[in-house]
């Protein structure tokens, strides 16, 4: 070979080739793990956004209803002269809504595709009597599960000097595996002042 310098004819040794392939493989492995982690965090963030947006409707609905509750003067829905009352423990609250109808919030089991979910529900009567309570209507979609729902009542009776309020604490679980769980707590006080009659 004439006219070509020997420095341009030099090749790559097998060891150099193996080292470069190993370094490249390490970079590819680390990058793919970082990408998989980023996708998992993104999916969890989207799940949290869905949980919060789906439960916000139910919380807003309960907030408006509980804030405008009326005192039950005749005792047909709850105890006479009470504003709110727990029914079946602290996981259900009953009251007279702003339209003068008996209303109840609770969580109920709903089955879909062989799975059971707890769904935030409301039911209303056509009158102010608890005996006329109608069917349950869902406030949260099936697929999300309200694992824990607690209504803590304060000042609901006539003989205390406290403004009536309801504290709501709930845990809602998403659709991912493993499921993401979010805890939410809020307190709602009655709009009108509670004065004895």
C-alpha positions as CSV (number, residue, x, y, z in Angstrom):
1,X,0.0,0.0,0.0
2,X,1.7,3.0,-1.2
3,X,0.9,6.6,-0.6
4,X,-1.2,5.9,2.6
5,X,0.2,6.7,5.9
6,X,0.3,3.9,8.5
7,X,-1.5,6.0,11.1
8,X,-4.7,5.9,9.0
9,X,-4.7,2.1,8.7
10,X,-4.8,1.4,12.4
11,X,-8.1,-0.5,13.5
12,X,-9.9,-0.9,16.8
13,X,-8.9,-3.7,19.1
14,X,-11.4,-6.1,20.5
15,X,-11.0,-4.8,24.1
16,X,-11.7,-1.2,23.0
17,X,-14.8,-2.4,21.2
18,X,-16.0,-4.4,24.3
19,X,-15.4,-1.4,26.6
20,X,-17.3,1.0,24.3
21,X,-20.3,-1.4,24.0
22,X,-20.3,-1.9,27.8
23,X,-20.3,1.9,28.4
24,X,-23.0,2.4,25.8
25,X,-25.2,-0.4,27.4
26,X,-24.8,1.1,30.9
27,X,-26.0,4.5,29.5
28,X,-28.9,2.9,27.7
29,X,-30.0,0.9,30.8
30,X,-29.8,4.0,33.1
31,X,-31.7,6.1,30.6
32,X,-34.5,3.5,30.2
33,X,-34.9,3.2,34.0
34,X,-35.1,7.0,34.3
35,X,-37.7,7.1,31.5
36,X,-39.7,4.3,33.2
37,X,-39.6,6.2,36.5
38,X,-40.7,9.4,34.9
39,X,-43.6,7.7,33.2
40,X,-44.7,6.1,36.5
41,X,-44.5,9.5,38.3
42,X,-46.5,11.1,35.5
43,X,-49.2,8.4,35.7
44,X,-49.4,8.9,39.5
45,X,-49.7,12.6,39.0
46,X,-52.5,12.2,36.5
47,X,-54.3,9.7,38.9
48,X,-54.1,12.3,41.7
49,X,-55.5,15.0,39.5
50,X,-58.4,12.7,38.5
51,X,-59.0,11.8,42.2
52,X,-59.2,15.5,43.2
53,X,-61.3,16.6,40.2
54,X,-63.8,13.7,40.6
55,X,-64.2,14.2,44.4
56,X,-64.5,18.0,44.1
57,X,-68.0,17.7,42.5
58,X,-69.2,15.5,45.4
59,X,-67.6,17.8,48.0
60,X,-69.1,20.9,46.4
61,X,-72.5,19.4,46.3
62,X,-72.3,18.4,49.9
63,X,-70.9,21.8,50.9
64,X,-73.9,23.7,49.3
65,X,-76.5,21.3,50.8
66,X,-75.0,21.2,54.3
67,X,-74.4,25.0,54.4
68,X,-78.0,25.7,53.6
69,X,-79.6,23.0,55.9
70,X,-82.7,23.9,57.9
71,X,-83.6,23.0,61.4
72,X,-86.1,20.1,61.6
73,X,-88.9,21.6,63.7
74,X,-91.3,18.7,63.6
75,X,-88.8,15.8,63.9
76,X,-89.9,13.9,60.8
77,X,-86.4,13.6,59.3
78,X,-84.1,13.9,62.3
79,X,-84.5,14.6,66.0
80,X,-86.8,17.6,66.6
81,X,-85.0,21.0,66.6
82,X,-81.8,19.5,65.3
83,X,-79.9,20.8,62.3
84,X,-77.9,17.6,61.4
85,X,-77.9,14.0,62.7
86,X,-75.7,11.0,62.2
87,X,-77.6,8.0,61.0
88,X,-76.1,4.5,61.3
89,X,-73.0,5.8,62.9
90,X,-70.8,8.5,61.8
91,X,-70.6,7.4,58.1
92,X,-74.0,8.9,57.3
93,X,-75.5,12.4,57.9
94,X,-79.2,13.4,57.5
95,X,-80.7,16.9,57.5
96,X,-83.5,19.0,56.0
97,X,-82.1,20.7,52.8
98,X,-82.9,24.2,51.6
99,X,-86.0,22.9,49.7
100,X,-87.4,21.5,52.9
101,X,-86.7,17.8,51.9
102,X,-85.1,15.2,54.0
103,X,-81.6,14.5,52.6
104,X,-78.9,11.9,53.4
105,X,-75.2,11.6,52.4
106,X,-73.4,8.3,52.8
107,X,-71.1,5.8,51.0
108,X,-72.6,2.7,49.5
109,X,-71.1,-0.5,47.9
110,X,-71.5,-0.7,44.2
111,X,-70.3,-3.7,42.1
112,X,-68.9,-3.5,38.6
113,X,-67.0,-6.1,36.6
114,X,-66.7,-8.4,39.6
115,X,-65.2,-5.6,41.8
116,X,-66.9,-3.8,44.6
117,X,-66.4,0.0,45.1
118,X,-67.6,2.3,47.8
119,X,-69.3,5.3,46.1
120,X,-70.3,8.6,47.7
121,X,-74.1,8.8,47.5
122,X,-77.0,11.1,48.1
123,X,-80.7,10.4,48.5
124,X,-83.6,12.8,49.0
125,X,-87.2,12.4,50.0
126,X,-90.1,14.1,48.2
127,X,-91.2,15.5,51.6
128,X,-89.5,16.4,54.9
129,X,-90.0,12.8,56.2
130,X,-87.2,10.2,56.4
131,X,-89.7,7.5,55.5
132,X,-89.9,9.0,52.0
133,X,-86.2,8.8,51.1
134,X,-85.7,7.8,47.5
135,X,-83.0,5.9,45.6
136,X,-79.3,6.6,46.0
137,X,-77.6,8.8,43.4
138,X,-73.8,8.6,42.9
139,X,-71.7,11.7,43.6
140,X,-68.4,10.0,42.7
141,X,-67.8,7.7,39.7
142,X,-67.6,3.9,39.9
143,X,-64.0,2.9,39.8
144,X,-62.9,5.3,42.4
145,X,-63.5,4.0,45.9
146,X,-64.3,6.1,49.0
147,X,-62.7,3.8,51.6
148,X,-63.5,5.9,54.6
149,X,-66.2,8.5,55.2
150,X,-66.8,10.2,58.5
151,X,-69.2,13.0,59.4
152,X,-68.4,14.7,62.7
153,X,-71.2,17.0,63.9
154,X,-70.8,20.0,66.1
155,X,-73.5,22.2,67.5
156,X,-76.3,20.2,65.9
157,X,-78.7,20.4,68.8
158,X,-80.9,23.3,70.0
159,X,-79.6,23.6,73.6
160,X,-75.9,24.4,72.9
161,X,-74.4,27.8,72.1
162,X,-72.4,26.5,69.1
163,X,-72.9,27.3,65.4
164,X,-73.8,24.0,63.7
165,X,-71.0,22.5,61.6
166,X,-70.2,19.3,59.9
167,X,-66.6,18.1,59.5
168,X,-66.1,15.6,56.6
169,X,-63.1,13.3,56.5
170,X,-62.7,10.8,53.7
171,X,-60.1,8.6,52.0
172,X,-60.6,8.0,48.3
173,X,-58.6,5.3,46.3
174,X,-57.9,5.5,42.6
175,X,-57.7,2.9,39.8
176,X,-53.9,2.3,39.6
177,X,-52.2,-0.8,40.8
178,X,-51.1,-0.3,43.5
179,X,-53.9,2.2,44.1
180,X,-53.2,5.8,45.0
181,X,-55.1,6.9,48.1
182,X,-55.8,10.6,49.0
183,X,-57.1,11.9,52.3
184,X,-59.4,15.0,52.3
185,X,-60.9,16.8,55.3
186,X,-63.1,19.9,55.3
187,X,-65.5,21.6,57.7
188,X,-68.8,23.2,56.7
189,X,-70.7,25.5,59.0
190,X,-74.4,26.4,58.5
191,X,-74.9,29.7,56.8
192,X,-77.7,31.0,59.0
193,X,-77.1,31.7,62.7
194,X,-78.5,29.0,64.9
195,X,-80.8,30.7,67.4
196,X,-83.1,28.8,69.9
197,X,-86.8,28.9,69.2
